[in-house]
Amino acid sequence: PTADVTILLSNIAIGTCETSLTNTATVEVKPVPSLTSLTSNTPICAGEDAVFTITGTANATVNYSVNGGTSTSIELNSSGTATITVTAATANQELTLSSIVLDGCSISSTLSETVVVNVIPTLTSLTSNNPICAGEDAVFTLEGTVGAEVSYTINGGSVQTVTLNADGDATVTITAPTADVTILLSGMVLGSCSSTITNTATVEVKPIPDVTNLTTNSAICSGTNAVFTVTGTPNGTITYSINAASPVTTNLNASGVGTITIPNATANVSINISQISNGTCSKTLALNQTITVLALPSITSITSNSPICPNETAVFTINGTANATVAHTVNGVTATPIVLNASGSQQIQLPNIQSNVTVTLSTINDGVCNAALTNSLT
């Protein structure tokens, strides 16, 4: 029957005898409960609640288990619904319904529902190739949750995205920037889950150092200092060699100037500058300069016509560097300098000599270089 059944006895007879009856009895037909749906809020992010909603016969009791665990029951409300909540789920949650019971009537069930719990994407590191030299690429390396999409800006520009690969890595490359580059990460998305991040990194772009000028004090006289003046990037370190010797280094000052001094040079001095560096960036150079070292004028001989008689002329003959001017004294008294001729010779004639006479040479000058002398003759 689909509804309650009532029996009413009206009489009982045997043979010719009959008796009236009023006995009655009812069999109540109770409905079989049913389950109409099992839904959930799948998918969710790790840490959120997994919520299952059961719909069925009002006030029925539903037996269920979560993730294959111990069977538990819940009663549907007067509207025929109930919710089961797994708080702060960190892994997928499966709810399985086994039966529904109402007033002694029950029916088995195999309904099952799974709430997929997605991970919240995270960033584990943001690194870069800081610093770089002008002309090189700025490279930022991100590491985090595999498959996550990361939002970022470069130097405050428009928002861009990059996706972490199967290894959880991604690179953002800025080609040959001319100024410092700053990346700011703002968020990560993986499926339906997202996270806000504020990681930032800067790649400093350093200029390539250079030497702009190399000058000398050429030409110099033998025995004086040979001085090379280098102008270039402030505080740069230059590598150089003198006369093809082993390379050495020196630093330019804060104004970008440095001097290299070779003391008491007696022969030509050559410099080769092969490199300049600022500690991060360097440049190969091939700068060369030579300082010419001039020979000092000299006296090769001083002779005289000694001895002579009184009232004769004393003649001193001086030989040395052609066209040089020679300063001298006669008996300790400064005399007018003489100039050697194109052949490098000149005479000092002293007439009417009455006593010994001494000529002492003090200096010789060829118009560029000057040399002290000690030559003396009587």
C-alpha positions in Angstrom: 0.0 0.0 0.0 1.1 3.6 -0.5 -1.1 4.9 2.3 -2.2 3.7 5.7 -4.5 0.6 5.7 -7.4 0.3 8.3 -9.5 -2.9 8.9 -12.9 -2.8 10.5 -14.6 -6.1 11.7 -18.4 -5.8 11.5 -19.8 -9.3 12.5 -18.9 -12.9 13.0 -21.2 -15.9 12.1 -21.1 -19.6 12.6 -23.9 -21.7 11.4 -27.1 -19.9 12.2 -25.6 -17.9 14.9 -24.2 -14.3 14.2 -22.7 -11.6 16.4 -22.0 -8.0 15.5 -18.4 -6.7 15.8 -16.8 -3.2 15.9 -13.2 -4.3 16.1 -10.7 -2.2 14.0 -7.0 -2.0 13.3 -4.7 0.3 11.2 -1.4 -0.4 9.5 0.5 2.9 9.0 2.5 3.2 5.8 5.5 5.4 6.5 7.3 7.0 3.5 10.8 5.7 2.6 13.3 8.7 3.0 15.4 9.7 0.1 18.5 11.8 -0.7 18.1 14.2 -3.6 21.5 15.9 -3.7 25.0 16.2 -2.2 26.9 19.4 -3.1 29.9 21.2 -1.9 31.9 24.5 -2.2 34.7 22.8 -4.2 37.3 24.0 -5.0 38.6 25.9 -2.0 42.0 27.3 -0.9 44.1 25.7 1.8 43.0 27.0 5.2 39.4 27.6 4.1 36.4 25.5 5.3 35.2 22.6 3.2 31.3 22.8 3.2 29.1 19.9 2.1 25.3 20.4 1.7 22.9 17.4 1.9 19.4 17.7 0.6 16.7 15.0 1.2 13.7 14.0 3.2 12.9 16.5 6.0 13.9 15.4 9.5 15.6 12.2 8.2 18.9 11.1 9.7 21.8 10.7 7.3 24.8 8.5 8.1 28.1 9.6 6.5 31.9 9.4 6.8 34.6 11.9 6.0 37.7 10.7 4.2 36.8 7.0 5.0 36.7 7.6 8.7 34.2 6.7 11.4 30.6 6.7 10.4 28.7 9.8 11.8 25.1 10.9 11.5 23.3 14.2 11.0 19.6 15.1 10.9 18.1 17.0 8.0 16.2 20.1 9.1 12.5 20.7 8.4 13.5 22.0 5.0 15.3 18.8 4.3 18.9 20.2 4.3 22.0 19.9 6.5 25.5 21.1 6.2 28.7 19.4 7.2 31.8 21.6 7.6 35.4 20.6 7.7 37.2 23.5 9.3 40.5 25.0 7.8 41.1 22.1 5.3 44.6 21.7 4.0 44.0 18.6 1.8 41.2 17.3 -0.4 38.1 16.3 1.7 35.7 13.4 0.6 32.2 13.0 2.1 30.5 9.6 1.5 26.8 9.1 2.4 25.9 5.5 3.5 22.2 5.6 4.3 19.2 7.8 5.3 16.7 6.8 8.0 13.3 8.1 9.0 10.8 6.5 11.4 12.3 3.1 11.1 12.5 3.2 7.3 15.9 3.5 5.6 17.6 3.3 2.3 21.3 2.8 1.4 23.3 5.4 -0.4 26.5 5.7 -2.4 26.5 9.4 -2.9 30.0 10.9 -2.6 31.4 14.4 -3.1 35.0 15.7 -2.9 36.1 19.2 -2.1 39.4 19.9 -3.9 41.7 21.9 -1.7 44.1 24.0 -3.7 47.4 25.3 -2.2 47.8 29.1 -1.7 50.7 30.1 -3.9 53.8 31.3 -2.1 57.1 32.9 -3.2 60.2 31.5 -1.6 62.8 33.8 -3.1 63.5 36.8 -5.4 67.1 37.2 -6.5 68.9 39.2 -9.2 72.2 39.5 -10.9 72.9 42.9 -9.2 75.0 44.8 -10.0 75.5 44.8 -13.8 77.5 46.9 -16.2 75.9 49.2 -18.8 74.9 47.2 -21.8 74.3 44.0 -19.9 70.8 42.5 -19.2 69.1 42.8 -15.7 67.8 39.4 -14.7 65.4 38.7 -11.8 64.9 35.1 -10.7 61.7 34.1 -8.9 61.1 30.8 -7.0 57.9 29.6 -5.6 54.8 27.4 -6.1 54.8 25.5 -9.3 52.4 26.8 -11.9 51.6 30.1 -10.1 51.2 33.3 -12.0 53.1 36.2 -10.5 52.1 39.8 -11.1 54.9 42.5 -11.1 55.8 46.0 -12.2 59.2 47.3 -13.5 60.1 50.8 -12.2 56.5 51.5 -11.3 55.2 50.7 -14.8 52.2 48.7 -15.9 51.4 45.4 -14.3 52.8 42.3 -16.1 52.7 38.6 -15.3 55.0 35.6 -15.4 54.3 31.9 -14.7 56.5 29.7 -12.6 57.6 26.6 -14.5 57.5 22.9 -13.5 60.5 23.5 -11.3 58.8 26.5 -9.6 61.2 29.0 -11.3 60.8 32.0 -13.6 63.0 34.8 -14.9 62.2 38.4 -15.8 64.8 39.9 -18.1 65.2 43.6 -18.9 67.4 44.0 -21.9 70.4 46.3 -21.6 68.9 48.9 -19.2 70.7 52.3 -19.0 69.6 53.0 -15.4 68.9 51.1 -12.3 65.9 48.6 -12.6 63.5 47.8 -9.7 61.0 45.0 -9.8 58.0 45.0 -7.4 55.9 41.8 -7.0 52.3 42.4 -6.1 50.4 39.1 -6.1 50.3 35.4 -7.0 47.5 33.3 -8.5 47.1 29.5 -8.7 43.7 28.3 -9.8 41.2 29.8 -7.6 43.7 30.7 -4.9 45.7 33.9 -4.6 48.1 35.7 -2.3 49.4 39.2 -1.9 53.1 39.8 -1.9 55.4 42.8 -1.7 58.8 41.4 -2.6 61.1 43.9 -4.4 64.6 43.8 -5.8 66.8 46.3 -7.6 69.6 45.8 -10.2 72.1 48.6 -10.1 73.4 49.6 -13.5 77.0 50.7 -13.2 78.7 52.7 -16.0 81.6 51.1 -17.9 84.7 53.0 -16.8 87.0 54.7 -19.4 90.2 56.7 -19.8 89.5 60.0 -21.5 93.0 61.4 -21.7 96.6 60.4 -21.3 99.2 63.2 -21.3 102.9 63.5 -20.4 105.5 66.1 -19.6 107.6 65.1 -22.6 110.2 66.0 -23.5 112.3 66.0 -20.3 116.0 66.2 -19.5 117.9 63.2 -18.4 117.8 62.8 -14.6 114.4 64.4 -14.1 111.0 62.8 -13.4 108.9 61.4 -16.2 105.2 62.1 -15.4 102.2 60.5 -17.1 98.8 62.1 -16.2 95.7 59.9 -16.7 92.2 61.3 -16.7 89.1 59.0 -16.6 86.3 57.6 -14.4 86.6 58.8 -10.8 88.1 56.2 -8.4 88.8 53.8 -11.3 91.7 51.4 -11.2 94.0 51.4 -14.2 96.3 48.6 -15.2 99.5 49.7 -16.9 103.1 48.7 -17.7 106.2 50.8 -18.1 108.6 49.9 -20.9 106.9 46.5 -21.4 107.5 45.4 -17.8 105.0 43.4 -15.7 101.6 45.2 -15.3 100.8 47.1 -12.2 97.8 49.1 -11.0 97.0 52.6 -9.7 93.8 54.3 -8.7 92.4 57.6 -10.1 91.2 60.0 -7.4 87.7 61.2 -6.8 88.1 63.8 -9.6 89.2 61.0 -12.0 92.9 62.0 -12.2 96.0 60.0 -11.5 99.7 60.5 -12.0 102.4 58.0 -12.7 105.9 59.2 -12.0 109.1 57.6 -13.0 111.9 59.3 -11.1 115.3 60.2 -12.5 114.6 59.0 -16.0 117.8 58.6 -18.1 116.2 57.0 -21.2 112.9 57.3 -23.0 109.9 56.0 -21.0 106.9 54.3 -22.5 103.6 53.5 -20.9 100.8 51.1 -22.0 97.4 51.3 -20.3 95.6 48.0 -20.8 92.5 48.2 -18.6 90.4 50.3 -16.3 88.0 48.9 -13.7 85.6 50.3 -11.2 85.4 47.1 -9.1 82.4 45.7 -11.1 82.9 46.8 -14.6 86.0 47.0 -16.7 87.1 48.1 -20.1 90.1 46.8 -22.2 92.3 49.6 -23.4 95.4 50.0 -25.7 96.6 53.5 -24.8 100.3 54.3 -25.3 102.5 57.3 -24.7 106.2 57.8 -24.7 108.2 60.5 -22.8 111.4 61.5 -24.7 114.4 61.9 -22.4 116.9 64.4 -23.7 120.6 63.9 -23.1 122.2 66.6 -20.9 124.7 68.9 -22.6 128.2 68.1 -21.6 131.9 69.2 -21.8 134.1 66.7 -23.5 137.4 68.5 -22.9 139.0 71.8 -21.7 142.6 72.5 -22.8 144.9 75.5 -22.8 148.1 76.8 -24.2 149.8 76.5 -20.8 152.5 77.4 -20.1 152.9 80.9 -21.4 155.1 83.8 -20.8 154.1 87.1 -19.0 152.2 89.5 -21.3 151.1 86.7 -23.6 147.5 85.6 -24.2 146.1 82.7 -22.2 143.9 80.5 -24.5 141.5 78.0 -23.1 139.8 75.7 -25.7 136.5 74.1 -24.6 134.8 71.3 -26.5 131.3 69.9 -25.8 127.7 70.0 -27.0 127.3 72.1 -30.1 125.6 75.5 -29.6 125.5 75.1 -25.9 126.1 78.0 -23.6 128.8 77.6 -20.9 128.9 79.6 -17.7 132.4 80.0 -16.2 134.6 82.0 -13.8 138.1 83.3 -14.3 140.1 83.2 -11.1 136.8 83.0 -9.2 135.2 86.0 -10.9 132.1 85.4 -13.0 132.8 85.9 -16.7 130.6 86.4 -19.7 129.2 83.0 -20.8 130.5 81.5 -24.0 128.5 79.7 -26.7 130.0 76.7 -28.3 129.9 76.8 -32.1 128.2 74.3 -34.4 131.2 72.0 -34.1 130.9 72.2 -30.3 134.1 74.2 -29.7 134.9 77.7 -28.4 137.9 79.5 -27.0 138.3 81.8 -24.0 141.2 84.2 -24.7 142.7 86.2 -21.9 145.4 88.8 -23.1 148.4 90.2 -21.3 148.5 87.6 -18.5 150.9 88.4 -15.8 150.3 85.5 -13.5 148.6 82.1 -13.4 145.0 82.2 -14.5 142.3 79.5 -13.7 139.1 79.0 -15.7 136.4 77.0 -13.9 133.3 75.9 -15.8 130.0 76.0 -13.7 127.1 75.1 -16.0 126.2 74.2 -19.6 122.8 74.8 -21.2 121.7 73.7 -24.7 118.5 75.7 -24.6 116.4 72.9 -23.1 118.6 71.1 -20.5 121.1 72.4 -18.1 124.0 70.5 -16.5 126.3 71.5 -13.6 130.0 71.4 -14.4 133.1 71.1 -12.2 135.7 71.3 -15.0 138.7 73.6 -14.1 142.0 74.3 -15.8 145.0 76.6 -14.9 
